[in-house]
Amino acid sequence: MGSSDQDRHQLGDSEPVGLAILAALEDASRQSMAERERAIEAAHILSDRLRAAEGHAKQLETEIEGFRQRAFAVEKWLVRIQAEIQNKFLIQPSPVGASASRG
Protein backbone atom coordinates (compact mmCIF):
# COMPACT_ATOMS: atom_id res chain seq x y z
CA MET A 1 0.00 0.00 0.00
CA GLY A 2 1.29 3.42 -0.96
CA SER A 3 0.97 6.57 1.01
CA SER A 4 -2.06 7.73 -1.01
CA ASP A 5 -3.81 4.41 -0.31
CA GLN A 6 -3.16 4.89 3.38
CA ASP A 7 -4.55 8.47 3.19
CA ARG A 8 -7.69 7.22 1.42
CA HIS A 9 -8.08 4.47 3.98
CA GLN A 10 -7.71 6.91 6.85
CA LEU A 11 -10.09 9.37 5.18
CA GLY A 12 -12.54 6.56 4.54
CA ASP A 13 -12.63 5.80 8.24
CA SER A 14 -13.31 9.44 9.08
CA GLU A 15 -15.97 9.91 6.40
CA PRO A 16 -18.93 8.91 8.64
CA VAL A 17 -17.69 11.33 11.30
CA GLY A 18 -17.35 14.14 8.75
CA LEU A 19 -20.81 13.43 7.35
CA ALA A 20 -22.25 13.43 10.87
CA ILE A 21 -20.61 16.78 11.54
CA LEU A 22 -21.97 18.20 8.28
CA ALA A 23 -25.44 16.86 9.12
CA ALA A 24 -25.25 18.45 12.58
CA LEU A 25 -24.20 21.76 11.04
CA GLU A 26 -27.07 21.57 8.54
CA ASP A 27 -29.52 20.85 11.36
CA ALA A 28 -28.14 23.72 13.44
CA SER A 29 -28.44 26.01 10.42
CA ARG A 30 -32.10 25.03 9.88
CA GLN A 31 -32.88 25.56 13.57
CA SER A 32 -31.13 28.92 13.52
CA MET A 33 -33.11 30.02 10.46
CA ALA A 34 -36.38 28.90 12.08
CA GLU A 35 -35.52 30.82 15.27
CA ARG A 36 -34.64 33.87 13.18
CA GLU A 37 -38.00 33.70 11.39
CA ARG A 38 -39.86 33.38 14.70
CA ALA A 39 -37.91 36.34 16.10
CA ILE A 40 -38.71 38.47 13.04
CA GLU A 41 -42.39 37.53 13.24
CA ALA A 42 -42.48 38.39 16.97
CA ALA A 43 -40.76 41.71 16.26
CA HIS A 44 -43.38 42.56 13.63
CA ILE A 45 -46.22 41.67 15.98
CA LEU A 46 -44.72 43.74 18.80
CA SER A 47 -44.10 46.63 16.43
CA ASP A 48 -47.75 46.57 15.34
CA ARG A 49 -48.88 46.47 18.96
CA LEU A 50 -46.60 49.37 19.83
CA ARG A 51 -48.00 51.47 16.98
CA ALA A 52 -51.54 50.66 18.12
CA ALA A 53 -50.67 51.58 21.72
CA GLU A 54 -49.09 54.86 20.58
CA GLY A 55 -52.22 55.69 18.58
CA HIS A 56 -54.40 54.89 21.57
CA ALA A 57 -52.21 57.04 23.83
CA LYS A 58 -52.49 59.94 21.38
CA GLN A 59 -56.27 59.54 21.31
CA LEU A 60 -56.38 59.54 25.13
CA GLU A 61 -54.19 62.65 25.26
CA THR A 62 -56.64 64.40 22.93
CA GLU A 63 -59.55 63.36 25.15
CA ILE A 64 -57.68 64.57 28.25
CA GLU A 65 -57.10 67.96 26.64
CA GLY A 66 -60.81 68.19 25.84
CA PHE A 67 -61.67 67.40 29.46
CA ARG A 68 -59.20 70.03 30.67
CA GLN A 69 -60.81 72.65 28.47
CA ARG A 70 -64.28 71.66 29.67
CA ALA A 71 -63.14 71.75 33.31
CA PHE A 72 -61.65 75.22 32.78
CA ALA A 73 -64.91 76.45 31.24
CA VAL A 74 -66.93 74.95 34.11
CA GLU A 75 -64.60 76.56 36.63
CA LYS A 76 -65.14 79.95 35.00
CA TRP A 77 -68.92 79.45 35.19
CA LEU A 78 -68.67 78.46 38.86
CA VAL A 79 -66.69 81.63 39.64
CA ARG A 80 -69.30 83.69 37.81
CA ILE A 81 -72.16 81.95 39.64
CA GLN A 82 -70.39 82.46 42.97
CA ALA A 83 -69.97 86.17 42.22
CA GLU A 84 -73.65 86.46 41.26
CA ILE A 85 -74.73 84.76 44.49
CA GLN A 86 -72.51 87.03 46.55
CA ASN A 87 -73.73 90.15 44.77
CA LYS A 88 -77.42 89.31 44.94
CA PHE A 89 -77.79 87.52 48.25
CA LEU A 90 -74.88 88.04 50.61
CA ILE A 91 -73.54 91.55 50.16
CA GLN A 92 -76.74 93.58 49.88
CA PRO A 93 -77.29 95.79 52.95
CA SER A 94 -80.31 94.91 54.99
CA PRO A 95 -83.02 97.60 54.91
CA VAL A 96 -83.82 96.86 58.57
CA GLY A 97 -80.22 97.50 59.63
CA ALA A 98 -80.08 100.75 57.67
CA SER A 99 -83.15 102.27 59.35
CA ALA A 100 -82.02 101.14 62.79
CA SER A 101 -78.74 102.98 62.48
CA ARG A 102 -80.53 106.24 61.56
CA GLY A 103 -82.70 106.18 64.53
MILUMGU-903676 format. One record per residue: x, y, z of N, C-alpha, C, O in turn; residue in one letter. Coordinates in Angstrom, 1 decimal. Layout:
N
<<X Y Z> <X Y Z> <X Y Z> <X Y Z> a>;
...
# end
This chain:
103
<<0.9 -1.2 0.0> <0.0 0.0 0.0> <0.9 1.2 0.0> <1.9 1.3 0.8> m>;
<<0.5 2.2 -0.9> <1.3 3.4 -1.0> <0.7 4.4 0.0> <-0.3 4.2 0.7> g>;
<<1.4 5.5 0.1> <1.0 6.6 1.0> <-0.4 7.1 0.7> <-1.1 7.5 1.6> s>;
<<-0.7 7.2 -0.6> <-2.1 7.7 -1.0> <-3.1 6.7 -0.7> <-4.3 7.1 -0.4> s>;
<<-2.8 5.4 -0.7> <-3.8 4.4 -0.3> <-4.1 4.5 1.2> <-5.2 4.4 1.7> d>;
<<-3.0 4.7 1.9> <-3.2 4.9 3.4> <-4.0 6.1 3.7> <-4.8 6.1 4.6> q>;
<<-3.8 7.2 3.0> <-4.6 8.5 3.2> <-6.0 8.2 2.9> <-6.9 8.6 3.7> d>;
<<-6.3 7.5 1.8> <-7.7 7.2 1.4> <-8.3 6.3 2.5> <-9.5 6.5 2.8> r>;
<<-7.6 5.4 3.0> <-8.1 4.5 4.0> <-8.4 5.2 5.3> <-9.4 5.0 5.9> h>;
<<-7.5 6.1 5.7> <-7.7 6.9 6.9> <-8.9 7.9 6.6> <-9.7 8.1 7.6> q>;
<<-9.0 8.5 5.5> <-10.1 9.4 5.2> <-11.4 8.6 5.1> <-12.4 9.1 5.6> l>;
<<-11.3 7.4 4.6> <-12.5 6.6 4.5> <-13.1 6.3 5.9> <-14.3 6.2 6.1> g>;
<<-12.2 6.1 6.9> <-12.6 5.8 8.2> <-13.2 7.0 8.9> <-14.1 6.9 9.7> d>;
<<-12.8 8.2 8.5> <-13.3 9.4 9.1> <-14.5 10.0 8.3> <-15.1 11.0 8.8> s>;
<<-14.9 9.4 7.2> <-16.0 9.9 6.4> <-17.3 9.9 7.2> <-18.0 10.9 7.1> e>;
<<-17.7 8.9 7.9> <-18.9 8.9 8.6> <-18.9 10.0 9.7> <-20.0 10.7 9.9> p>;
<<-17.8 10.3 10.3> <-17.7 11.3 11.3> <-17.9 12.7 10.6> <-18.6 13.5 11.1> v>;
<<-17.2 12.9 9.5> <-17.3 14.1 8.8> <-18.8 14.4 8.3> <-19.3 15.5 8.4> g>;
<<-19.4 13.3 7.8> <-20.8 13.4 7.4> <-21.7 13.7 8.5> <-22.7 14.5 8.4> l>;
<<-21.4 13.2 9.7> <-22.2 13.4 10.9> <-22.1 14.9 11.3> <-23.0 15.5 11.7> a>;
<<-20.8 15.4 11.2> <-20.6 16.8 11.5> <-21.3 17.7 10.6> <-22.0 18.7 11.0> i>;
<<-21.3 17.4 9.3> <-22.0 18.2 8.3> <-23.5 18.2 8.5> <-24.2 19.2 8.4> l>;
<<-24.0 17.0 8.8> <-25.4 16.9 9.1> <-25.8 17.7 10.4> <-26.9 18.3 10.4> a>;
<<-25.0 17.7 11.4> <-25.2 18.4 12.6> <-25.2 19.9 12.3> <-26.1 20.7 12.8> a>;
<<-24.3 20.4 11.4> <-24.2 21.8 11.0> <-25.4 22.2 10.2> <-26.0 23.2 10.4> l>;
<<-25.9 21.3 9.3> <-27.1 21.6 8.5> <-28.3 21.7 9.4> <-29.1 22.6 9.3> e>;
<<-28.4 20.8 10.4> <-29.5 20.8 11.4> <-29.5 22.1 12.2> <-30.5 22.8 12.4> d>;
<<-28.3 22.5 12.7> <-28.1 23.7 13.4> <-28.5 24.9 12.6> <-29.1 25.9 13.1> a>;
<<-28.1 24.9 11.3> <-28.4 26.0 10.4> <-29.9 26.1 10.2> <-30.5 27.2 10.3> s>;
<<-30.6 25.0 10.0> <-32.1 25.0 9.9> <-32.8 25.6 11.1> <-33.7 26.4 11.1> r>;
<<-32.3 25.1 12.3> <-32.9 25.6 13.6> <-32.6 27.1 13.8> <-33.5 27.8 14.2> q>;
<<-31.5 27.5 13.4> <-31.1 28.9 13.5> <-32.0 29.8 12.6> <-32.5 30.8 13.0> s>;
<<-32.2 29.3 11.4> <-33.1 30.0 10.5> <-34.6 30.1 11.0> <-35.2 31.1 10.9> m>;
<<-35.0 29.0 11.5> <-36.4 28.9 12.1> <-36.5 29.9 13.3> <-37.5 30.6 13.4> a>;
<<-35.5 29.9 14.1> <-35.5 30.8 15.3> <-35.5 32.3 14.8> <-36.2 33.1 15.3> e>;
<<-34.7 32.5 13.8> <-34.6 33.9 13.2> <-36.0 34.3 12.6> <-36.4 35.4 12.9> r>;
<<-36.7 33.4 11.9> <-38.0 33.7 11.4> <-39.0 34.0 12.5> <-39.8 34.9 12.4> e>;
<<-38.9 33.2 13.6> <-39.9 33.4 14.7> <-39.6 34.7 15.4> <-40.5 35.4 15.7> r>;
<<-38.3 35.1 15.5> <-37.9 36.3 16.1> <-38.4 37.5 15.2> <-38.9 38.5 15.8> a>;
<<-38.2 37.4 13.9> <-38.7 38.5 13.0> <-40.2 38.6 13.1> <-40.7 39.7 13.2> i>;
<<-40.9 37.5 13.1> <-42.4 37.5 13.2> <-42.8 38.2 14.6> <-43.8 39.0 14.6> e>;
<<-42.2 37.8 15.7> <-42.5 38.4 17.0> <-42.2 39.9 17.0> <-43.0 40.7 17.5> a>;
<<-41.1 40.3 16.3> <-40.8 41.7 16.3> <-41.8 42.5 15.5> <-42.2 43.6 15.9> a>;
<<-42.3 41.9 14.4> <-43.4 42.6 13.6> <-44.7 42.7 14.4> <-45.3 43.7 14.4> h>;
<<-45.0 41.6 15.1> <-46.2 41.7 16.0> <-46.1 42.7 17.1> <-47.0 43.5 17.3> i>;
<<-44.9 42.8 17.7> <-44.7 43.7 18.8> <-44.7 45.2 18.2> <-45.2 46.1 18.9> l>;
<<-44.1 45.3 17.1> <-44.1 46.6 16.4> <-45.5 47.1 16.1> <-45.8 48.3 16.4> s>;
<<-46.3 46.2 15.6> <-47.8 46.6 15.3> <-48.5 46.9 16.6> <-49.2 47.9 16.7> d>;
<<-48.2 46.2 17.7> <-48.9 46.5 19.0> <-48.4 47.8 19.5> <-49.2 48.6 20.1> r>;
<<-47.1 48.1 19.4> <-46.6 49.4 19.8> <-47.2 50.5 19.1> <-47.6 51.5 19.7> l>;
<<-47.4 50.4 17.8> <-48.0 51.5 17.0> <-49.5 51.7 17.4> <-49.9 52.8 17.5> r>;
<<-50.2 50.6 17.7> <-51.5 50.7 18.1> <-51.6 51.3 19.5> <-52.5 52.2 19.7> a>;
<<-50.7 51.0 20.4> <-50.7 51.6 21.7> <-50.3 53.1 21.6> <-50.9 53.9 22.4> a>;
<<-49.4 53.4 20.7> <-49.1 54.9 20.6> <-50.3 55.6 20.0> <-50.6 56.7 20.5> e>;
<<-51.0 55.0 19.1> <-52.2 55.7 18.6> <-53.3 55.9 19.7> <-53.9 56.9 19.8> g>;
<<-53.4 54.8 20.5> <-54.4 54.9 21.6> <-54.0 56.0 22.6> <-54.8 56.7 23.1> h>;
<<-52.7 56.0 22.9> <-52.2 57.0 23.8> <-52.5 58.4 23.3> <-52.9 59.3 24.0> a>;
<<-52.2 58.6 22.0> <-52.5 59.9 21.4> <-54.0 60.3 21.5> <-54.3 61.4 21.7> k>;
<<-54.8 59.3 21.2> <-56.3 59.5 21.3> <-56.7 59.9 22.7> <-57.4 60.8 23.0> q>;
<<-56.1 59.2 23.7> <-56.4 59.5 25.1> <-55.9 60.9 25.5> <-56.5 61.7 26.2> l>;
<<-54.7 61.3 25.0> <-54.2 62.7 25.3> <-55.1 63.7 24.7> <-55.3 64.8 25.3> e>;
<<-55.7 63.5 23.5> <-56.6 64.4 22.9> <-57.9 64.5 23.8> <-58.4 65.6 24.0> t>;
<<-58.4 63.4 24.3> <-59.5 63.4 25.2> <-59.2 64.1 26.5> <-60.1 64.9 26.9> e>;
<<-58.1 63.9 27.0> <-57.7 64.6 28.3> <-57.7 66.1 28.0> <-58.2 66.8 28.9> i>;
<<-57.1 66.5 26.9> <-57.1 68.0 26.6> <-58.5 68.5 26.5> <-58.8 69.6 27.0> e>;
<<-59.4 67.8 25.9> <-60.8 68.2 25.8> <-61.4 68.3 27.2> <-62.2 69.3 27.5> g>;
<<-61.1 67.3 28.1> <-61.7 67.4 29.5> <-61.1 68.6 30.2> <-61.8 69.2 31.0> f>;
<<-59.8 68.9 30.0> <-59.2 70.0 30.7> <-59.9 71.3 30.3> <-60.2 72.2 31.1> r>;
<<-60.2 71.4 29.0> <-60.8 72.6 28.5> <-62.2 72.8 29.0> <-62.7 73.8 29.4> q>;
<<-62.9 71.6 29.1> <-64.3 71.7 29.7> <-64.2 72.0 31.1> <-65.0 72.8 31.6> r>;
<<-63.3 71.5 31.9> <-63.1 71.8 33.3> <-62.8 73.2 33.5> <-63.3 73.8 34.4> a>;
<<-62.0 73.8 32.7> <-61.6 75.2 32.8> <-62.9 76.1 32.5> <-63.1 77.0 33.3> f>;
<<-63.7 75.7 31.5> <-64.9 76.4 31.2> <-65.9 76.3 32.4> <-66.5 77.3 32.8> a>;
<<-66.0 75.1 33.0> <-66.9 75.0 34.1> <-66.5 75.8 35.3> <-67.3 76.4 36.0> v>;
<<-65.2 75.8 35.5> <-64.6 76.6 36.6> <-64.9 78.0 36.5> <-65.3 78.7 37.4> e>;
<<-64.8 78.5 35.2> <-65.1 79.9 35.0> <-66.6 80.2 35.3> <-67.0 81.2 35.9> k>;
<<-67.5 79.3 34.9> <-68.9 79.4 35.2> <-69.2 79.4 36.7> <-70.0 80.2 37.2> w>;
<<-68.5 78.5 37.4> <-68.7 78.5 38.9> <-68.2 79.8 39.5> <-68.9 80.2 40.5> l>;
<<-67.1 80.4 39.1> <-66.7 81.6 39.6> <-67.7 82.7 39.4> <-68.0 83.5 40.2> v>;
<<-68.3 82.7 38.2> <-69.3 83.7 37.8> <-70.6 83.5 38.7> <-71.1 84.5 39.1> r>;
<<-71.0 82.2 38.8> <-72.2 81.9 39.6> <-71.9 82.4 41.1> <-72.8 82.9 41.7> i>;
<<-70.7 82.1 41.6> <-70.4 82.5 43.0> <-70.5 84.0 43.1> <-71.0 84.5 44.1> q>;
<<-69.9 84.7 42.2> <-70.0 86.2 42.2> <-71.4 86.7 42.2> <-71.8 87.6 42.9> a>;
<<-72.2 86.1 41.3> <-73.6 86.5 41.3> <-74.3 86.2 42.6> <-75.1 87.1 43.1> e>;
<<-74.1 85.1 43.2> <-74.7 84.8 44.5> <-74.3 85.8 45.5> <-75.1 86.3 46.3> i>;
<<-73.0 86.1 45.6> <-72.5 87.0 46.6> <-73.1 88.4 46.3> <-73.5 89.1 47.3> q>;
<<-73.2 88.8 45.1> <-73.7 90.1 44.8> <-75.2 90.3 45.1> <-75.7 91.3 45.5> n>;
<<-76.0 89.2 44.8> <-77.4 89.3 44.9> <-77.9 88.9 46.3> <-79.0 89.5 46.8> k>;
<<-77.2 88.0 47.0> <-77.8 87.5 48.2> <-77.0 87.8 49.5> <-77.5 88.0 50.6> f>;
<<-75.7 87.9 49.4> <-74.9 88.0 50.6> <-74.4 89.4 50.9> <-74.2 89.8 52.1> l>;
<<-74.2 90.3 49.9> <-73.5 91.6 50.2> <-74.5 92.7 50.3> <-74.2 93.8 50.7> i>;
<<-75.8 92.5 49.8> <-76.7 93.6 49.9> <-77.0 94.0 51.3> <-77.2 93.2 52.2> q>;
<<-77.0 95.3 51.6> <-77.3 95.8 53.0> <-78.7 95.5 53.3> <-79.6 95.6 52.4> p>;
<<-79.0 95.2 54.5> <-80.3 94.9 55.0> <-81.1 96.2 55.2> <-80.5 97.1 55.8> s>;
<<-82.3 96.4 54.7> <-83.0 97.6 54.9> <-83.3 97.8 56.4> <-83.5 98.9 56.8> p>;
<<-83.5 96.7 57.1> <-83.8 96.9 58.6> <-82.6 97.5 59.3> <-82.8 98.3 60.2> v>;
<<-81.4 97.0 59.0> <-80.2 97.5 59.6> <-80.0 98.9 59.3> <-79.4 99.7 60.1> g>;
<<-80.3 99.4 58.1> <-80.1 100.8 57.7> <-81.0 101.7 58.4> <-80.5 102.8 58.8> a>;
<<-82.2 101.4 58.6> <-83.1 102.3 59.3> <-82.9 102.3 60.9> <-83.1 103.3 61.5> s>;
<<-82.3 101.2 61.4> <-82.0 101.1 62.8> <-80.9 102.0 63.1> <-80.8 102.6 64.2> a>;
<<-79.9 102.2 62.2> <-78.7 103.0 62.5> <-79.1 104.5 62.4> <-78.4 105.3 62.9> s>;
<<-80.1 104.8 61.7> <-80.5 106.2 61.6> <-81.2 106.7 62.8> <-81.2 107.9 63.1> r>;
<<-81.8 105.9 63.5> <-82.7 106.2 64.5> <-82.3 106.8 65.7> <-83.1 107.1 66.6> g>;
# end
